[in-house]
Amino acid sequence: MHVSDLDRYRQLRRELHRYPEPAWCEFYTTARIVEVLEERDPDALHVGREVLVSDRRTGVPEETTLDEWADRAREAGADESVLERTEGGHTGCIAVFECGDGPVVGLRVDIDGLPVTESESEDHEPAAEGFRSRNEGYMHACGHDGHMTIGIGVIDAILEGEFDGTLVACFQPSEEKIAGGEPMAESGHLDDVEYLFALHLGLDHPSGEIVSGIDEFLAIRRLQADFEGEPAHAGASPQQGHNAVQAMATAVQNLYAIPRHADGKTRVNAGVVGGGTATNVIPKEAFLEGEVRGSTTALADYMFEKAEHVITNAADMHSCDVSIESTGDAPSATSDEELAAIVGEVARTVDGVDTIRDFDELGGSEDATFLMQHVQDRGGLACYACVGTDHPGGHHSATFDLVEDDLRIGIEVLSGAIEQVGRDGVSPSGV
């Protein structure tokens, strides 16, 4: 890759970094990516509602929040026609490039940011170099700005190279809420994809290291529980009240007592709680936002059923009502060895790669698994690769950053793997 090309991708990454947007609010991001894609003259470009099954979305913000982020995007220069196509939180896009008669290969990258206030320290490069987040309180703290940039770079390499086949490039919203993968997977645009690649930067792997395929994702199910009790004066008539906060607190304590399962890893967390209005009022309302995980989808389902039982009984114990809503989920998945082997084979030829790990566990969850399973269920192969990068802060932290030279490695590894699949196909041994 020529130095000027890397400079161009570095500038794109920094532009995207300046405008992080939370899940289902990626209006500016989608508009900017659409603009960049249109410059590449795709054979088809699907935007917004066209790439999502609308009623399969979860965790969509209130209309006022969506309007606020759309206005921010408009002020930042987002194209009005794209804002119309993404109205109501229908963000994301898919570009199709027909480059020959070979296989249909998919590439998935995620596009949303996080509710993290970015560091202003002089030691933090985005702050020092002037591309710190302009959406205060939000940040690209997980590398999605780099993922999008690699996605564009892979498209460029494919168009300039000798790829024989069709590339379906998916820019997926709402990964951080584990909510965008399923609506995009079920959109129909991946039905003909024979091979799918997804990627992530970092994940505590250093610059120069490639993980050819993630072989374990924790399945995840998120929930919100809303408790309703009966208010009363806490001093004069406490016996007349039914304390919603007490019910919620009982639920939190007992969630952590759910028996673990012998079949694999299980996790539970009550991440956000709240309720009550004043110290002298028996609280009428309280809420709990939490999640469960498992090394298989069945184990995550087991934990969710136990969590529902715990929460319902905690409400009953304190004479309160409770409603429980599933707010996002993703299944477990594993990368296919044949496709991962190609990633590793190509990585060995890329300058700057000094370590290749065949497989590793993610240690967390990802809704790319919906797209992976969609392809695999139709007889195709899928691979989720990791491109190492030295990040000074951990993922989801205020000081997270990435080594921009590693964008080149990601582009060359992924585009090389896609070209090889188009040229040679995939044998059972992966070579």
C-alpha positions in Angstrom: 0.0 0.0 0.0 1.4 3.4 -1.0 2.0 5.9 1.9 -0.5 8.3 0.4 -3.2 5.7 0.6 -2.5 5.1 4.3 -2.7 8.9 4.8 -6.1 8.9 3.1 -7.4 6.1 5.3 -5.9 7.8 8.4 -7.8 11.0 7.6 -11.1 9.1 7.1 -10.6 7.3 10.4 -10.0 10.6 12.2 -13.1 12.1 10.6 -15.2 9.2 11.7 -13.7 9.4 15.2 -14.8 13.0 15.6 -18.4 12.1 15.2 -19.3 9.0 17.3 -22.9 8.2 17.5 -24.7 5.7 19.7 -26.7 2.7 18.5 -29.6 3.5 16.1 -28.4 7.1 16.0 -25.6 6.7 13.5 -27.0 9.3 11.1 -23.9 11.2 10.3 -21.8 8.1 10.2 -24.2 6.4 7.7 -24.3 9.5 5.5 -20.5 9.8 5.4 -20.0 6.1 4.6 -22.7 6.4 1.9 -20.8 9.3 0.4 -17.6 7.4 0.4 -19.2 4.3 -1.1 -20.9 6.3 -3.9 -17.4 7.5 -4.9 -16.6 3.8 -5.5 -19.6 3.4 -7.9 -21.2 0.2 -6.4 -23.5 -1.9 -8.4 -26.0 -1.6 -5.6 -26.2 0.5 -2.5 -28.9 -0.2 0.0 -29.5 2.3 2.9 -31.5 2.4 6.1 -34.8 0.6 6.0 -33.6 -1.4 3.0 -30.9 -3.2 5.0 -32.9 -3.9 8.2 -36.0 -5.8 9.3 -37.5 -2.9 11.2 -39.6 -4.8 13.7 -36.6 -7.0 14.7 -34.8 -4.0 16.1 -34.5 -3.7 19.9 -33.4 -0.9 22.1 -34.4 1.9 19.7 -34.2 5.3 21.5 -37.2 7.5 22.0 -38.2 9.7 19.0 -36.9 12.9 20.8 -33.5 11.3 21.1 -33.4 10.2 17.5 -34.4 13.7 16.4 -31.6 15.2 18.5 -29.0 13.0 16.9 -30.4 13.6 13.4 -30.1 17.3 14.0 -26.5 16.9 15.1 -25.8 15.0 12.0 -27.5 17.7 9.9 -25.3 20.4 11.6 -22.2 18.3 10.9 -23.1 18.2 7.2 -24.9 15.0 6.7 -26.7 14.6 3.3 -30.4 15.3 3.8 -31.4 12.5 1.4 -29.6 10.0 3.6 -31.2 11.4 6.7 -34.6 10.8 5.2 -33.7 7.2 4.4 -32.4 6.6 7.9 -35.3 8.3 9.7 -36.5 6.6 12.8 -33.2 5.0 13.6 -32.9 2.9 10.5 -29.2 3.4 10.2 -26.5 1.4 8.3 -25.9 0.4 4.7 -24.8 -2.4 2.4 -22.8 -2.0 -0.8 -22.6 -4.6 -3.5 -19.7 -4.8 -6.0 -19.9 -7.3 -8.9 -16.4 -8.1 -9.9 -16.7 -11.4 -11.8 -18.5 -14.8 -11.9 -16.9 -16.2 -8.7 -18.4 -16.6 -5.3 -20.4 -14.1 -3.3 -18.2 -12.9 -0.3 -19.5 -10.8 2.5 -17.6 -8.4 4.7 -19.2 -7.1 7.9 -18.0 -4.1 10.0 -19.8 -2.2 12.8 -20.4 1.5 13.0 -21.7 2.7 16.4 -19.9 4.5 19.2 -20.2 4.4 23.0 -21.5 6.7 25.8 -18.0 7.3 27.0 -16.5 10.8 27.6 -13.2 10.9 25.7 -10.0 11.9 27.5 -8.7 15.4 27.1 -5.2 14.4 28.2 -2.3 15.6 26.1 -1.1 12.0 26.2 -4.2 10.9 24.3 -3.5 11.2 20.6 -7.0 12.2 19.4 -7.0 15.1 21.9 -3.4 16.1 21.1 -3.9 15.9 17.3 -7.3 17.6 17.2 -9.6 14.7 16.4 -11.1 14.1 19.8 -14.9 13.5 19.8 -17.1 16.5 19.0 -20.1 14.7 20.4 -19.3 15.3 24.1 -20.1 12.3 26.3 -19.7 9.8 23.3 -16.7 8.2 21.8 -15.4 5.6 19.4 -13.9 3.6 22.3 -13.9 0.2 20.7 -12.3 0.8 17.3 -15.4 0.9 15.1 -14.0 4.0 13.4 -11.0 1.8 12.4 -13.3 -1.1 11.4 -15.2 1.2 9.0 -12.0 2.5 7.6 -10.7 -1.0 7.0 -13.9 -1.9 5.3 -13.5 1.0 2.8 -9.9 0.0 2.3 -10.8 -3.6 1.6 -13.3 -2.4 -1.0 -10.6 -0.2 -2.7 -8.2 -3.1 -2.7 -10.8 -5.5 -4.2 -11.7 -3.0 -6.9 -8.1 -2.3 -7.8 -7.1 -6.0 -7.6 -8.0 -9.2 -9.3 -11.0 -10.4 -7.2 -13.3 -12.7 -9.1 -16.7 -12.7 -7.5 -19.2 -10.4 -5.8 -18.4 -8.4 -2.6 -21.3 -7.6 -0.2 -19.9 -5.0 2.2 -22.2 -4.6 5.3 -21.8 -1.5 7.5 -23.9 -2.6 10.5 -25.4 -0.4 13.2 -26.1 -1.0 16.9 -23.4 -3.6 17.7 -22.8 -2.1 21.2 -26.4 -2.8 22.1 -26.3 -6.3 20.5 -29.2 -5.2 18.5 -28.3 -4.5 14.9 -27.0 -7.9 13.8 -30.2 -9.8 13.6 -32.2 -7.1 11.7 -29.5 -7.0 9.1 -29.0 -10.7 8.9 -32.7 -11.2 8.2 -32.9 -8.5 5.6 -32.3 -10.9 2.7 -29.1 -9.3 1.5 -27.0 -12.1 3.0 -29.0 -15.0 1.6 -26.7 -15.6 -1.3 -23.4 -14.9 0.6 -21.2 -18.0 0.5 -18.3 -16.8 2.6 -18.4 -14.1 5.3 -15.6 -12.2 7.0 -15.9 -10.0 10.0 -13.2 -8.3 12.0 -12.2 -6.5 15.2 -9.2 -4.4 16.1 -7.3 -4.9 19.3 -9.1 -7.2 21.8 -5.9 -7.0 23.8 -3.8 -8.5 21.0 -0.8 -6.3 20.2 0.2 -4.7 16.9 1.7 -7.2 14.5 -0.5 -10.1 15.8 -3.3 -11.6 13.8 -5.9 -14.0 15.2 -7.1 -16.0 12.2 -10.5 -16.8 13.7 -12.4 -16.4 17.0 -13.6 -19.8 18.0 -15.9 -18.9 20.9 -18.3 -16.0 21.4 -20.4 -15.9 24.6 -24.1 -15.9 23.7 -25.8 -12.9 25.4 -29.3 -11.9 26.4 -30.0 -8.4 27.8 -33.0 -7.4 29.8 -34.8 -4.5 31.5 -37.0 -5.1 34.5 -39.4 -2.3 35.6 -40.8 -2.7 39.2 -44.0 -1.0 40.4 -45.0 -0.8 44.0 -47.3 1.4 46.1 -46.0 4.7 47.5 -46.5 5.8 51.1 -45.1 8.2 53.7 -41.9 6.5 55.0 -42.4 7.9 58.5 -46.1 8.2 59.1 -47.5 5.1 57.3 -44.7 2.8 56.0 -47.0 -0.2 56.3 -49.2 1.1 53.5 -46.4 1.1 51.0 -44.9 -1.6 48.7 -41.3 -0.7 48.2 -40.2 -1.1 44.5 -36.6 -0.4 45.3 -36.5 -3.1 47.9 -37.9 -5.5 45.3 -35.3 -4.5 42.8 -32.5 -4.8 45.4 -33.7 -8.3 46.3 -33.6 -9.2 42.6 -30.1 -7.9 42.2 -28.7 -9.8 45.2 -30.4 -13.1 44.1 -29.4 -12.8 40.4 -25.8 -13.4 41.6 -27.0 -16.6 43.3 -28.2 -18.3 40.1 -26.5 -21.7 40.0 -23.8 -22.0 37.4 -24.0 -24.7 34.8 -21.8 -27.7 34.4 -21.9 -27.5 30.6 -19.9 -24.3 30.2 -19.4 -20.7 31.1 -22.2 -18.6 32.5 -22.3 -15.0 33.4 -24.8 -12.5 35.0 -24.6 -8.8 35.7 -27.0 -6.1 37.0 -25.3 -3.2 35.3 -27.7 -0.3 35.8 -30.3 0.2 38.6 -32.4 3.1 39.9 -35.6 4.2 41.5 -37.3 6.2 44.1 -38.0 9.9 44.4 -37.3 11.1 47.9 -35.9 9.8 51.2 -39.3 10.1 53.0 -41.4 8.3 50.3 -41.7 4.5 49.9 -40.6 4.1 46.3 -43.3 3.4 43.8 -41.0 2.6 40.9 -37.6 1.1 40.3 -35.7 -0.5 37.4 -32.9 -2.9 36.6 -30.9 -3.3 33.4 -28.9 -6.4 33.2 -27.5 -9.2 31.1 -26.8 -12.9 31.1 -24.3 -14.8 29.0 -23.3 -18.4 28.2 -20.7 -20.2 26.2 -23.6 -21.6 24.1 -26.9 -20.1 23.2 -28.6 -22.8 25.3 -26.6 -21.7 28.4 -27.6 -18.1 27.9 -31.2 -19.1 27.6 -30.8 -21.1 30.8 -29.5 -18.0 32.6 -32.3 -15.8 31.2 -35.0 -18.2 32.4 -33.4 -18.3 35.9 -33.1 -14.5 35.9 -36.8 -14.1 35.0 -37.7 -16.5 37.9 -35.5 -14.5 40.3 -36.9 -11.1 39.3 -40.5 -12.2 39.3 -40.2 -13.8 42.8 -38.4 -10.8 44.2 -41.3 -8.6 43.1 -43.8 -11.0 44.6 -41.9 -11.1 47.9 -42.5 -7.4 48.3 -46.0 -7.2 46.8 -44.8 -5.4 43.7 -45.5 -5.9 40.0 -42.7 -6.3 37.5 -42.5 -6.3 33.7 -39.4 -7.9 32.0 -38.3 -6.9 28.5 -35.6 -8.6 26.4 -33.6 -5.7 25.1 -31.0 -7.4 22.9 -29.4 -10.8 22.3 -26.9 -12.6 20.2 -26.1 -16.3 19.8 -22.8 -18.1 20.2 -20.9 -18.9 17.1 -17.5 -20.2 15.9 -15.3 -19.4 13.0 -14.9 -22.0 10.3 -11.5 -23.5 10.3 -11.2 -23.6 6.5 -11.8 -19.8 6.2 -9.7 -19.0 9.2 -6.8 -20.9 7.7 -6.9 -18.6 4.6 -6.7 -15.6 6.8 -3.6 -17.0 8.5 -2.1 -18.0 5.2 -2.5 -14.5 3.8 -1.3 -12.8 7.0 2.0 -14.6 6.7 2.7 -12.6 3.6 1.8 -9.2 5.0 4.5 -6.8 6.2 4.3 -6.0 9.8 2.7 -9.3 10.9 5.0 -11.1 13.2 2.6 -13.4 15.2 -0.3 -15.5 13.9 -2.6 -17.2 16.3 -4.9 -19.7 14.7 -7.8 -19.3 17.2 -8.7 -17.5 20.3 -11.8 -16.9 22.5 -13.4 -13.5 22.4 -14.2 -13.4 26.1 -17.3 -11.4 25.3 -20.2 -11.2 22.9 -20.8 -9.9 19.4 -23.9 -9.7 17.2 -21.9 -10.5 14.1 -22.8 -14.0 15.2 -26.2 -13.5 13.7 -24.7 -12.8 10.3 -22.2 -15.6 10.7 -24.9 -18.2 11.5 -27.2 -16.9 8.7 -24.4 -17.7 6.2 -23.5 -21.0 7.9 -27.1 -22.2 8.1 -27.2 -21.9 4.3 -24.2 -24.0 3.8 -21.6 -21.2 3.7 -18.5 -20.5 5.8 -17.9 -17.6 8.2 -14.8 -16.2 9.9 -14.3 -13.5 12.5 -10.7 -12.3 12.5 -8.8 -10.1 14.9 -6.2 -7.5 13.8 -4.0 -6.7 16.8 -3.2 -3.1 17.7 -1.5 -1.5 20.7 -4.3 0.4 22.5 -3.1 2.6 25.4 -6.5 2.3 27.2 -8.7 -0.7 27.4 -11.8 -1.2 25.2 -14.7 1.1 26.3 -12.3 3.4 28.2 -11.8 7.1 27.9 -8.2 6.7 26.6 -8.8 3.9 24.0 -7.0 4.5 20.8 -5.4 2.5 18.0 -2.2 2.4 16.0 -3.2 3.8 12.6 -0.5 1.9 10.8 -2.4 -1.2 11.7 -5.2 -0.1 9.4 -3.0 -1.1 6.5 -2.4 -4.6 8.0 -6.2 -5.1 8.4 -6.9 -4.0 4.8 -4.2 -6.2 3.3 -5.1 -9.3 5.3 -8.8 -9.1 4.8 -8.6 -8.1 1.1 -6.0 -10.8 0.5 -8.2 -13.4 2.1 -11.2 -12.3 0.0 -9.2 -12.4 -3.2 -7.9 -15.8 -2.5 -11.4 -17.2 -1.8 -12.5 -15.7 -5.2 -9.5 -17.1 -7.0 -9.0 -20.6 -5.4 -12.2 -21.3 -3.5 -11.9 -23.1 -0.1 -10.8 -26.6 0.3 -11.6 -28.7 3.4 -8.0 -28.3 4.6 -8.2 -24.5 4.1 -5.3 -24.5 1.6 
